[in-house]
Amino acid sequence: MAKCCSFTATRDWCFRLSFSNAGLRSTTSDLGDGTVMHCWIPKSRKENKPNLLLIHGMGANAMWQWADFIRPLIARFNVYVPDLVFFGDSYTTRPERSESFQAQCVIRMMEGHGVSRMNVVGISYGGFVAYRIAEQFPAAVERLVLCCAGVCMEEKDMEAGMFQVSSVEDAASLLLPQTPEKVRELVRISFAKPINTMPSCFLNDFIDVSILNLHRP
């Protein structure tokens, strides 16, 4: 649960207000199998605009990763911004954990919103999910954009130092950091111009509100 005075929870509130003011509304879709998907969808869909699905990567919920791009994109697209399962307000009681399962959940959610054709943009882990959407549901995808997603990475690339981890556990501890030091390490390797000063109190708050919640039902 977020603290009474939480930078992360306050930032979440600001993002929600920004998304709403931009013309989106928050929705949840019960897929009927123990899976619930949260998504920001247009308050009023325009039939003359193409549909655009934005899929976030590891870290916090979708708002944190797409907030800076929403307004210019809404001017030209019907924009849909889901939280992937286990992020934000999306969850499941099913045992599946793969990006293929994520892709199936996203498509079922989009079908529930009456969207059968869309342009898809995925960043980082979201790029893997977007790739699986295009692979499994080619008729649904008009165009596909993958950002910072190593869908073609091979073991030799790992050995060459493109992603320096020695095990799955190491990768998980980096991509889902649970200490301020791990957050700083992730920022260093993720940004061309990383933030130099990040107080531990803010990082601990972010971990508690956004990261540890991924492990809670």
Biotite code that builds the C-alpha atoms (Angstrom):
import biotite.structure as struc

atoms = struc.array([
    struc.Atom([0.000, 0.000, 0.000], chain_id="A", res_id=1, res_name="MET", atom_name="CA", element="C"),
    struc.Atom([1.266, 3.485, -0.840], chain_id="A", res_id=2, res_name="ALA", atom_name="CA", element="C"),
    struc.Atom([2.388, 5.688, 2.036], chain_id="A", res_id=3, res_name="LYS", atom_name="CA", element="C"),
    struc.Atom([0.365, 8.763, 3.038], chain_id="A", res_id=4, res_name="CYS", atom_name="CA", element="C"),
    struc.Atom([3.014, 10.954, 1.435], chain_id="A", res_id=5, res_name="CYS", atom_name="CA", element="C"),
    struc.Atom([4.272, 9.116, -1.632], chain_id="A", res_id=6, res_name="SER", atom_name="CA", element="C"),
    struc.Atom([6.078, 10.722, -4.549], chain_id="A", res_id=7, res_name="PHE", atom_name="CA", element="C"),
    struc.Atom([5.225, 7.748, -6.766], chain_id="A", res_id=8, res_name="THR", atom_name="CA", element="C"),
    struc.Atom([1.526, 7.690, -5.873], chain_id="A", res_id=9, res_name="ALA", atom_name="CA", element="C"),
    struc.Atom([1.334, 11.452, -6.417], chain_id="A", res_id=10, res_name="THR", atom_name="CA", element="C"),
    struc.Atom([3.026, 11.067, -9.785], chain_id="A", res_id=11, res_name="ARG", atom_name="CA", element="C"),
    struc.Atom([0.527, 8.348, -10.685], chain_id="A", res_id=12, res_name="ASP", atom_name="CA", element="C"),
    struc.Atom([-2.322, 10.723, -9.828], chain_id="A", res_id=13, res_name="TRP", atom_name="CA", element="C"),
    struc.Atom([-0.811, 13.432, -12.049], chain_id="A", res_id=14, res_name="CYS", atom_name="CA", element="C"),
    struc.Atom([-0.455, 10.984, -14.930], chain_id="A", res_id=15, res_name="PHE", atom_name="CA", element="C"),
    struc.Atom([-4.074, 9.893, -14.548], chain_id="A", res_id=16, res_name="ARG", atom_name="CA", element="C"),
    struc.Atom([-5.228, 13.497, -14.679], chain_id="A", res_id=17, res_name="LEU", atom_name="CA", element="C"),
    struc.Atom([-3.038, 14.134, -17.732], chain_id="A", res_id=18, res_name="SER", atom_name="CA", element="C"),
    struc.Atom([-4.371, 11.080, -19.596], chain_id="A", res_id=19, res_name="PHE", atom_name="CA", element="C"),
    struc.Atom([-7.956, 12.038, -18.788], chain_id="A", res_id=20, res_name="SER", atom_name="CA", element="C"),
    struc.Atom([-7.464, 15.643, -19.893], chain_id="A", res_id=21, res_name="ASN", atom_name="CA", element="C"),
    struc.Atom([-5.905, 14.401, -23.136], chain_id="A", res_id=22, res_name="ALA", atom_name="CA", element="C"),
    struc.Atom([-9.113, 12.576, -24.062], chain_id="A", res_id=23, res_name="GLY", atom_name="CA", element="C"),
    struc.Atom([-8.644, 9.073, -22.651], chain_id="A", res_id=24, res_name="LEU", atom_name="CA", element="C"),
    struc.Atom([-10.616, 7.197, -20.034], chain_id="A", res_id=25, res_name="ARG", atom_name="CA", element="C"),
    struc.Atom([-9.616, 4.392, -17.691], chain_id="A", res_id=26, res_name="SER", atom_name="CA", element="C"),
    struc.Atom([-11.320, 1.013, -18.242], chain_id="A", res_id=27, res_name="THR", atom_name="CA", element="C"),
    struc.Atom([-11.031, -2.539, -16.949], chain_id="A", res_id=28, res_name="THR", atom_name="CA", element="C"),
    struc.Atom([-11.977, -5.627, -18.943], chain_id="A", res_id=29, res_name="SER", atom_name="CA", element="C"),
    struc.Atom([-12.740, -8.960, -17.264], chain_id="A", res_id=30, res_name="ASP", atom_name="CA", element="C"),
    struc.Atom([-11.648, -11.599, -19.764], chain_id="A", res_id=31, res_name="LEU", atom_name="CA", element="C"),
    struc.Atom([-13.647, -14.249, -17.906], chain_id="A", res_id=32, res_name="GLY", atom_name="CA", element="C"),
    struc.Atom([-10.795, -16.615, -17.073], chain_id="A", res_id=33, res_name="ASP", atom_name="CA", element="C"),
    struc.Atom([-9.382, -14.967, -13.973], chain_id="A", res_id=34, res_name="GLY", atom_name="CA", element="C"),
    struc.Atom([-7.689, -12.245, -16.019], chain_id="A", res_id=35, res_name="THR", atom_name="CA", element="C"),
    struc.Atom([-8.517, -8.537, -15.741], chain_id="A", res_id=36, res_name="VAL", atom_name="CA", element="C"),
    struc.Atom([-6.957, -5.994, -18.100], chain_id="A", res_id=37, res_name="MET", atom_name="CA", element="C"),
    struc.Atom([-6.753, -2.262, -17.471], chain_id="A", res_id=38, res_name="HIS", atom_name="CA", element="C"),
    struc.Atom([-6.523, 0.061, -20.465], chain_id="A", res_id=39, res_name="CYS", atom_name="CA", element="C"),
    struc.Atom([-6.757, 3.751, -21.319], chain_id="A", res_id=40, res_name="TRP", atom_name="CA", element="C"),
    struc.Atom([-9.068, 4.110, -24.314], chain_id="A", res_id=41, res_name="ILE", atom_name="CA", element="C"),
    struc.Atom([-10.486, 7.075, -26.268], chain_id="A", res_id=42, res_name="PRO", atom_name="CA", element="C"),
    struc.Atom([-13.423, 8.826, -24.626], chain_id="A", res_id=43, res_name="LYS", atom_name="CA", element="C"),
    struc.Atom([-14.781, 9.208, -28.139], chain_id="A", res_id=44, res_name="SER", atom_name="CA", element="C"),
    struc.Atom([-13.362, 7.028, -30.917], chain_id="A", res_id=45, res_name="ARG", atom_name="CA", element="C"),
    struc.Atom([-13.141, 8.658, -34.352], chain_id="A", res_id=46, res_name="LYS", atom_name="CA", element="C"),
    struc.Atom([-13.871, 6.287, -37.220], chain_id="A", res_id=47, res_name="GLU", atom_name="CA", element="C"),
    struc.Atom([-11.708, 8.365, -39.582], chain_id="A", res_id=48, res_name="ASN", atom_name="CA", element="C"),
    struc.Atom([-8.609, 7.865, -37.417], chain_id="A", res_id=49, res_name="LYS", atom_name="CA", element="C"),
    struc.Atom([-6.433, 4.722, -37.364], chain_id="A", res_id=50, res_name="PRO", atom_name="CA", element="C"),
    struc.Atom([-6.126, 2.785, -34.113], chain_id="A", res_id=51, res_name="ASN", atom_name="CA", element="C"),
    struc.Atom([-2.813, 2.831, -32.230], chain_id="A", res_id=52, res_name="LEU", atom_name="CA", element="C"),
    struc.Atom([-1.906, 0.375, -29.468], chain_id="A", res_id=53, res_name="LEU", atom_name="CA", element="C"),
    struc.Atom([0.994, 1.380, -27.189], chain_id="A", res_id=54, res_name="LEU", atom_name="CA", element="C"),
    struc.Atom([2.571, -1.463, -25.184], chain_id="A", res_id=55, res_name="ILE", atom_name="CA", element="C"),
    struc.Atom([4.859, -0.570, -22.292], chain_id="A", res_id=56, res_name="HIS", atom_name="CA", element="C"),
    struc.Atom([7.992, -2.311, -21.063], chain_id="A", res_id=57, res_name="GLY", atom_name="CA", element="C"),
    struc.Atom([9.283, -3.382, -17.663], chain_id="A", res_id=58, res_name="MET", atom_name="CA", element="C"),
    struc.Atom([8.992, -1.023, -14.729], chain_id="A", res_id=59, res_name="GLY", atom_name="CA", element="C"),
    struc.Atom([5.944, 0.913, -13.593], chain_id="A", res_id=60, res_name="ALA", atom_name="CA", element="C"),
    struc.Atom([2.526, 1.003, -15.217], chain_id="A", res_id=61, res_name="ASN", atom_name="CA", element="C"),
    struc.Atom([1.929, 2.151, -18.789], chain_id="A", res_id=62, res_name="ALA", atom_name="CA", element="C"),
    struc.Atom([1.355, 5.800, -17.875], chain_id="A", res_id=63, res_name="MET", atom_name="CA", element="C"),
    struc.Atom([4.954, 6.311, -16.758], chain_id="A", res_id=64, res_name="TRP", atom_name="CA", element="C"),
    struc.Atom([6.335, 5.205, -20.123], chain_id="A", res_id=65, res_name="GLN", atom_name="CA", element="C"),
    struc.Atom([3.895, 6.845, -22.537], chain_id="A", res_id=66, res_name="TRP", atom_name="CA", element="C"),
    struc.Atom([2.830, 10.083, -20.822], chain_id="A", res_id=67, res_name="ALA", atom_name="CA", element="C"),
    struc.Atom([5.149, 12.320, -22.872], chain_id="A", res_id=68, res_name="ASP", atom_name="CA", element="C"),
    struc.Atom([3.772, 11.016, -26.185], chain_id="A", res_id=69, res_name="PHE", atom_name="CA", element="C"),
    struc.Atom([0.025, 10.851, -25.610], chain_id="A", res_id=70, res_name="ILE", atom_name="CA", element="C"),
    struc.Atom([-1.091, 14.327, -26.715], chain_id="A", res_id=71, res_name="ARG", atom_name="CA", element="C"),
    struc.Atom([0.683, 14.438, -30.110], chain_id="A", res_id=72, res_name="PRO", atom_name="CA", element="C"),
    struc.Atom([-0.424, 10.871, -30.884], chain_id="A", res_id=73, res_name="LEU", atom_name="CA", element="C"),
    struc.Atom([-4.063, 11.455, -29.935], chain_id="A", res_id=74, res_name="ILE", atom_name="CA", element="C"),
    struc.Atom([-4.236, 14.204, -32.545], chain_id="A", res_id=75, res_name="ALA", atom_name="CA", element="C"),
    struc.Atom([-3.796, 11.564, -35.275], chain_id="A", res_id=76, res_name="ARG", atom_name="CA", element="C"),
    struc.Atom([-4.851, 8.228, -33.774], chain_id="A", res_id=77, res_name="PHE", atom_name="CA", element="C"),
    struc.Atom([-7.393, 6.488, -31.598], chain_id="A", res_id=78, res_name="ASN", atom_name="CA", element="C"),
    struc.Atom([-4.899, 5.644, -28.850], chain_id="A", res_id=79, res_name="VAL", atom_name="CA", element="C"),
    struc.Atom([-5.093, 2.593, -26.574], chain_id="A", res_id=80, res_name="TYR", atom_name="CA", element="C"),
    struc.Atom([-2.678, 2.218, -23.656], chain_id="A", res_id=81, res_name="VAL", atom_name="CA", element="C"),
    struc.Atom([-3.037, -1.038, -21.681], chain_id="A", res_id=82, res_name="PRO", atom_name="CA", element="C"),
    struc.Atom([-1.288, -2.203, -18.549], chain_id="A", res_id=83, res_name="ASP", atom_name="CA", element="C"),
    struc.Atom([0.166, -5.616, -19.315], chain_id="A", res_id=84, res_name="LEU", atom_name="CA", element="C"),
    struc.Atom([-0.773, -8.436, -16.954], chain_id="A", res_id=85, res_name="VAL", atom_name="CA", element="C"),
    struc.Atom([1.066, -8.079, -13.592], chain_id="A", res_id=86, res_name="PHE", atom_name="CA", element="C"),
    struc.Atom([1.592, -4.345, -14.176], chain_id="A", res_id=87, res_name="PHE", atom_name="CA", element="C"),
    struc.Atom([-0.562, -1.452, -13.011], chain_id="A", res_id=88, res_name="GLY", atom_name="CA", element="C"),
    struc.Atom([-4.165, -2.568, -12.573], chain_id="A", res_id=89, res_name="ASP", atom_name="CA", element="C"),
    struc.Atom([-3.977, -5.705, -14.757], chain_id="A", res_id=90, res_name="SER", atom_name="CA", element="C"),
    struc.Atom([-3.703, -9.150, -13.185], chain_id="A", res_id=91, res_name="TYR", atom_name="CA", element="C"),
    struc.Atom([-4.526, -12.832, -13.598], chain_id="A", res_id=92, res_name="THR", atom_name="CA", element="C"),
    struc.Atom([-4.997, -15.918, -11.467], chain_id="A", res_id=93, res_name="THR", atom_name="CA", element="C"),
    struc.Atom([-3.809, -18.128, -14.322], chain_id="A", res_id=94, res_name="ARG", atom_name="CA", element="C"),
    struc.Atom([-0.306, -19.650, -14.203], chain_id="A", res_id=95, res_name="PRO", atom_name="CA", element="C"),
    struc.Atom([0.858, -18.421, -17.635], chain_id="A", res_id=96, res_name="GLU", atom_name="CA", element="C"),
    struc.Atom([3.730, -15.910, -17.676], chain_id="A", res_id=97, res_name="ARG", atom_name="CA", element="C"),
    struc.Atom([4.917, -15.746, -21.306], chain_id="A", res_id=98, res_name="SER", atom_name="CA", element="C"),
    struc.Atom([4.806, -12.854, -23.757], chain_id="A", res_id=99, res_name="GLU", atom_name="CA", element="C"),
    struc.Atom([2.548, -15.057, -25.915], chain_id="A", res_id=100, res_name="SER", atom_name="CA", element="C"),
    struc.Atom([0.013, -15.118, -23.087], chain_id="A", res_id=101, res_name="PHE", atom_name="CA", element="C"),
    struc.Atom([0.342, -11.346, -22.748], chain_id="A", res_id=102, res_name="GLN", atom_name="CA", element="C"),
    struc.Atom([-0.314, -10.988, -26.484], chain_id="A", res_id=103, res_name="ALA", atom_name="CA", element="C"),
    struc.Atom([-3.462, -13.113, -26.270], chain_id="A", res_id=104, res_name="GLN", atom_name="CA", element="C"),
    struc.Atom([-4.762, -11.066, -23.332], chain_id="A", res_id=105, res_name="CYS", atom_name="CA", element="C"),
    struc.Atom([-4.143, -7.768, -25.135], chain_id="A", res_id=106, res_name="VAL", atom_name="CA", element="C"),
    struc.Atom([-5.921, -8.910, -28.297], chain_id="A", res_id=107, res_name="ILE", atom_name="CA", element="C"),
    struc.Atom([-8.902, -10.242, -26.360], chain_id="A", res_id=108, res_name="ARG", atom_name="CA", element="C"),
    struc.Atom([-9.122, -6.927, -24.526], chain_id="A", res_id=109, res_name="MET", atom_name="CA", element="C"),
    struc.Atom([-8.940, -4.952, -27.781], chain_id="A", res_id=110, res_name="MET", atom_name="CA", element="C"),
    struc.Atom([-11.644, -7.120, -29.331], chain_id="A", res_id=111, res_name="GLU", atom_name="CA", element="C"),
    struc.Atom([-13.783, -6.339, -26.294], chain_id="A", res_id=112, res_name="GLY", atom_name="CA", element="C"),
    struc.Atom([-13.378, -2.649, -27.121], chain_id="A", res_id=113, res_name="HIS", atom_name="CA", element="C"),
    struc.Atom([-14.494, -3.292, -30.695], chain_id="A", res_id=114, res_name="GLY", atom_name="CA", element="C"),
    struc.Atom([-11.030, -2.949, -32.257], chain_id="A", res_id=115, res_name="VAL", atom_name="CA", element="C"),
    struc.Atom([-10.024, -5.603, -34.794], chain_id="A", res_id=116, res_name="SER", atom_name="CA", element="C"),
    struc.Atom([-7.283, -3.752, -36.740], chain_id="A", res_id=117, res_name="ARG", atom_name="CA", element="C"),
    struc.Atom([-4.543, -1.626, -35.217], chain_id="A", res_id=118, res_name="MET", atom_name="CA", element="C"),
    struc.Atom([-1.054, -0.225, -35.469], chain_id="A", res_id=119, res_name="ASN", atom_name="CA", element="C"),
    struc.Atom([1.119, -1.579, -32.656], chain_id="A", res_id=120, res_name="VAL", atom_name="CA", element="C"),
    struc.Atom([4.104, 0.044, -30.918], chain_id="A", res_id=121, res_name="VAL", atom_name="CA", element="C"),
    struc.Atom([6.013, -1.875, -28.248], chain_id="A", res_id=122, res_name="GLY", atom_name="CA", element="C"),
    struc.Atom([8.961, -0.698, -26.187], chain_id="A", res_id=123, res_name="ILE", atom_name="CA", element="C"),
    struc.Atom([11.437, -3.008, -24.416], chain_id="A", res_id=124, res_name="SER", atom_name="CA", element="C"),
    struc.Atom([9.486, -5.977, -22.982], chain_id="A", res_id=125, res_name="TYR", atom_name="CA", element="C"),
    struc.Atom([6.428, -4.520, -24.683], chain_id="A", res_id=126, res_name="GLY", atom_name="CA", element="C"),
    struc.Atom([8.270, -5.011, -27.962], chain_id="A", res_id=127, res_name="GLY", atom_name="CA", element="C"),
    struc.Atom([8.385, -8.758, -27.328], chain_id="A", res_id=128, res_name="PHE", atom_name="CA", element="C"),
    struc.Atom([4.646, -8.744, -26.654], chain_id="A", res_id=129, res_name="VAL", atom_name="CA", element="C"),
    struc.Atom([4.008, -6.647, -29.781], chain_id="A", res_id=130, res_name="ALA", atom_name="CA", element="C"),
    struc.Atom([6.110, -9.094, -31.813], chain_id="A", res_id=131, res_name="TYR", atom_name="CA", element="C"),
    struc.Atom([3.991, -11.993, -30.532], chain_id="A", res_id=132, res_name="ARG", atom_name="CA", element="C"),
    struc.Atom([0.808, -10.111, -31.398], chain_id="A", res_id=133, res_name="ILE", atom_name="CA", element="C"),
    struc.Atom([2.008, -9.711, -34.987], chain_id="A", res_id=134, res_name="ALA", atom_name="CA", element="C"),
    struc.Atom([3.087, -13.360, -35.093], chain_id="A", res_id=135, res_name="GLU", atom_name="CA", element="C"),
    struc.Atom([-0.100, -14.839, -33.643], chain_id="A", res_id=136, res_name="GLN", atom_name="CA", element="C"),
    struc.Atom([-2.643, -12.339, -34.975], chain_id="A", res_id=137, res_name="PHE", atom_name="CA", element="C"),
    struc.Atom([-1.261, -11.007, -38.284], chain_id="A", res_id=138, res_name="PRO", atom_name="CA", element="C"),
    struc.Atom([-4.710, -9.996, -39.553], chain_id="A", res_id=139, res_name="ALA", atom_name="CA", element="C"),
    struc.Atom([-5.067, -7.608, -36.603], chain_id="A", res_id=140, res_name="ALA", atom_name="CA", element="C"),
    struc.Atom([-1.830, -5.684, -37.209], chain_id="A", res_id=141, res_name="VAL", atom_name="CA", element="C"),
    struc.Atom([-1.553, -2.976, -39.850], chain_id="A", res_id=142, res_name="GLU", atom_name="CA", element="C"),
    struc.Atom([1.925, -1.751, -38.891], chain_id="A", res_id=143, res_name="ARG", atom_name="CA", element="C"),
    struc.Atom([4.382, -2.814, -36.206], chain_id="A", res_id=144, res_name="LEU", atom_name="CA", element="C"),
    struc.Atom([7.043, -0.703, -34.473], chain_id="A", res_id=145, res_name="VAL", atom_name="CA", element="C"),
    struc.Atom([9.510, -2.297, -32.034], chain_id="A", res_id=146, res_name="LEU", atom_name="CA", element="C"),
    struc.Atom([11.563, 0.042, -29.844], chain_id="A", res_id=147, res_name="CYS", atom_name="CA", element="C"),
    struc.Atom([14.572, -1.171, -27.847], chain_id="A", res_id=148, res_name="CYS", atom_name="CA", element="C"),
    struc.Atom([13.389, -4.784, -28.016], chain_id="A", res_id=149, res_name="ALA", atom_name="CA", element="C"),
    struc.Atom([15.970, -7.504, -28.621], chain_id="A", res_id=150, res_name="GLY", atom_name="CA", element="C"),
    struc.Atom([13.606, -9.963, -30.277], chain_id="A", res_id=151, res_name="VAL", atom_name="CA", element="C"),
    struc.Atom([16.440, -11.188, -32.519], chain_id="A", res_id=152, res_name="CYS", atom_name="CA", element="C"),
    struc.Atom([19.072, -11.407, -29.773], chain_id="A", res_id=153, res_name="MET", atom_name="CA", element="C"),
    struc.Atom([20.985, -14.689, -29.687], chain_id="A", res_id=154, res_name="GLU", atom_name="CA", element="C"),
    struc.Atom([23.267, -16.317, -27.123], chain_id="A", res_id=155, res_name="GLU", atom_name="CA", element="C"),
    struc.Atom([26.323, -15.057, -29.002], chain_id="A", res_id=156, res_name="LYS", atom_name="CA", element="C"),
    struc.Atom([25.040, -11.499, -28.543], chain_id="A", res_id=157, res_name="ASP", atom_name="CA", element="C"),
    struc.Atom([24.800, -12.091, -24.803], chain_id="A", res_id=158, res_name="MET", atom_name="CA", element="C"),
    struc.Atom([28.350, -13.438, -24.813], chain_id="A", res_id=159, res_name="GLU", atom_name="CA", element="C"),
    struc.Atom([29.471, -10.323, -26.690], chain_id="A", res_id=160, res_name="ALA", atom_name="CA", element="C"),
    struc.Atom([28.218, -8.191, -23.806], chain_id="A", res_id=161, res_name="GLY", atom_name="CA", element="C"),
    struc.Atom([25.002, -6.743, -25.252], chain_id="A", res_id=162, res_name="MET", atom_name="CA", element="C"),
    struc.Atom([23.175, -7.708, -22.049], chain_id="A", res_id=163, res_name="PHE", atom_name="CA", element="C"),
    struc.Atom([25.579, -8.567, -19.281], chain_id="A", res_id=164, res_name="GLN", atom_name="CA", element="C"),
    struc.Atom([23.821, -11.038, -17.008], chain_id="A", res_id=165, res_name="VAL", atom_name="CA", element="C"),
    struc.Atom([24.903, -14.522, -16.001], chain_id="A", res_id=166, res_name="SER", atom_name="CA", element="C"),
    struc.Atom([21.490, -16.044, -15.240], chain_id="A", res_id=167, res_name="SER", atom_name="CA", element="C"),
    struc.Atom([17.743, -15.531, -15.390], chain_id="A", res_id=168, res_name="VAL", atom_name="CA", element="C"),
    struc.Atom([17.842, -14.527, -11.730], chain_id="A", res_id=169, res_name="GLU", atom_name="CA", element="C"),
    struc.Atom([20.389, -11.783, -12.500], chain_id="A", res_id=170, res_name="ASP", atom_name="CA", element="C"),
    struc.Atom([18.200, -10.493, -15.319], chain_id="A", res_id=171, res_name="ALA", atom_name="CA", element="C"),
    struc.Atom([15.123, -10.446, -13.073], chain_id="A", res_id=172, res_name="ALA", atom_name="CA", element="C"),
    struc.Atom([16.946, -8.579, -10.306], chain_id="A", res_id=173, res_name="SER", atom_name="CA", element="C"),
    struc.Atom([18.001, -5.945, -12.839], chain_id="A", res_id=174, res_name="LEU", atom_name="CA", element="C"),
    struc.Atom([14.740, -5.571, -14.773], chain_id="A", res_id=175, res_name="LEU", atom_name="CA", element="C"),
    struc.Atom([12.591, -5.669, -11.630], chain_id="A", res_id=176, res_name="LEU", atom_name="CA", element="C"),
    struc.Atom([14.889, -3.910, -9.148], chain_id="A", res_id=177, res_name="PRO", atom_name="CA", element="C"),
    struc.Atom([14.117, -4.202, -5.460], chain_id="A", res_id=178, res_name="GLN", atom_name="CA", element="C"),
    struc.Atom([16.867, -1.999, -4.044], chain_id="A", res_id=179, res_name="THR", atom_name="CA", element="C"),
    struc.Atom([17.882, 1.609, -4.813], chain_id="A", res_id=180, res_name="PRO", atom_name="CA", element="C"),
    struc.Atom([21.255, 0.369, -6.062], chain_id="A", res_id=181, res_name="GLU", atom_name="CA", element="C"),
    struc.Atom([19.580, -1.900, -8.624], chain_id="A", res_id=182, res_name="LYS", atom_name="CA", element="C"),
    struc.Atom([17.334, 0.942, -9.805], chain_id="A", res_id=183, res_name="VAL", atom_name="CA", element="C"),
    struc.Atom([20.390, 3.128, -10.373], chain_id="A", res_id=184, res_name="ARG", atom_name="CA", element="C"),
    struc.Atom([22.104, 0.309, -12.271], chain_id="A", res_id=185, res_name="GLU", atom_name="CA", element="C"),
    struc.Atom([19.038, -0.158, -14.490], chain_id="A", res_id=186, res_name="LEU", atom_name="CA", element="C"),
    struc.Atom([18.868, 3.580, -15.212], chain_id="A", res_id=187, res_name="VAL", atom_name="CA", element="C"),
    struc.Atom([22.575, 3.647, -16.114], chain_id="A", res_id=188, res_name="ARG", atom_name="CA", element="C"),
    struc.Atom([22.224, 0.947, -18.761], chain_id="A", res_id=189, res_name="ILE", atom_name="CA", element="C"),
    struc.Atom([18.799, 2.083, -20.035], chain_id="A", res_id=190, res_name="SER", atom_name="CA", element="C"),
    struc.Atom([19.339, 5.793, -20.695], chain_id="A", res_id=191, res_name="PHE", atom_name="CA", element="C"),
    struc.Atom([21.770, 7.577, -22.981], chain_id="A", res_id=192, res_name="ALA", atom_name="CA", element="C"),
    struc.Atom([21.811, 10.451, -20.476], chain_id="A", res_id=193, res_name="LYS", atom_name="CA", element="C"),
    struc.Atom([20.975, 8.854, -17.113], chain_id="A", res_id=194, res_name="PRO", atom_name="CA", element="C"),
    struc.Atom([19.969, 10.916, -14.104], chain_id="A", res_id=195, res_name="ILE", atom_name="CA", element="C"),
    struc.Atom([22.965, 11.311, -11.827], chain_id="A", res_id=196, res_name="ASN", atom_name="CA", element="C"),
    struc.Atom([21.226, 12.155, -8.552], chain_id="A", res_id=197, res_name="THR", atom_name="CA", element="C"),
    struc.Atom([18.399, 9.911, -7.353], chain_id="A", res_id=198, res_name="MET", atom_name="CA", element="C"),
    struc.Atom([17.734, 10.031, -3.594], chain_id="A", res_id=199, res_name="PRO", atom_name="CA", element="C"),
    struc.Atom([17.232, 6.609, -2.024], chain_id="A", res_id=200, res_name="SER", atom_name="CA", element="C"),
    struc.Atom([14.015, 7.749, -0.307], chain_id="A", res_id=201, res_name="CYS", atom_name="CA", element="C"),
    struc.Atom([12.380, 8.372, -3.703], chain_id="A", res_id=202, res_name="PHE", atom_name="CA", element="C"),
    struc.Atom([13.705, 5.114, -5.127], chain_id="A", res_id=203, res_name="LEU", atom_name="CA", element="C"),
    struc.Atom([12.470, 3.082, -2.159], chain_id="A", res_id=204, res_name="ASN", atom_name="CA", element="C"),
    struc.Atom([9.051, 4.677, -2.555], chain_id="A", res_id=205, res_name="ASP", atom_name="CA", element="C"),
    struc.Atom([9.002, 3.825, -6.274], chain_id="A", res_id=206, res_name="PHE", atom_name="CA", element="C"),
    struc.Atom([10.013, 0.229, -5.532], chain_id="A", res_id=207, res_name="ILE", atom_name="CA", element="C"),
    struc.Atom([7.314, -0.162, -2.884], chain_id="A", res_id=208, res_name="ASP", atom_name="CA", element="C"),
    struc.Atom([4.496, 1.350, -4.950], chain_id="A", res_id=209, res_name="VAL", atom_name="CA", element="C"),
    struc.Atom([5.377, 0.163, -8.468], chain_id="A", res_id=210, res_name="SER", atom_name="CA", element="C"),
    struc.Atom([7.714, -2.843, -8.323], chain_id="A", res_id=211, res_name="ILE", atom_name="CA", element="C"),
    struc.Atom([6.771, -4.834, -5.234], chain_id="A", res_id=212, res_name="LEU", atom_name="CA", element="C"),
    struc.Atom([3.105, -4.570, -6.228], chain_id="A", res_id=213, res_name="ASN", atom_name="CA", element="C"),
    struc.Atom([3.932, -6.844, -9.168], chain_id="A", res_id=214, res_name="LEU", atom_name="CA", element="C"),
    struc.Atom([4.322, -9.700, -6.709], chain_id="A", res_id=215, res_name="HIS", atom_name="CA", element="C"),
    struc.Atom([1.103, -9.012, -4.823], chain_id="A", res_id=216, res_name="ARG", atom_name="CA", element="C"),
    struc.Atom([-2.285, -10.519, -5.785], chain_id="A", res_id=217, res_name="PRO", atom_name="CA", element="C"),
])
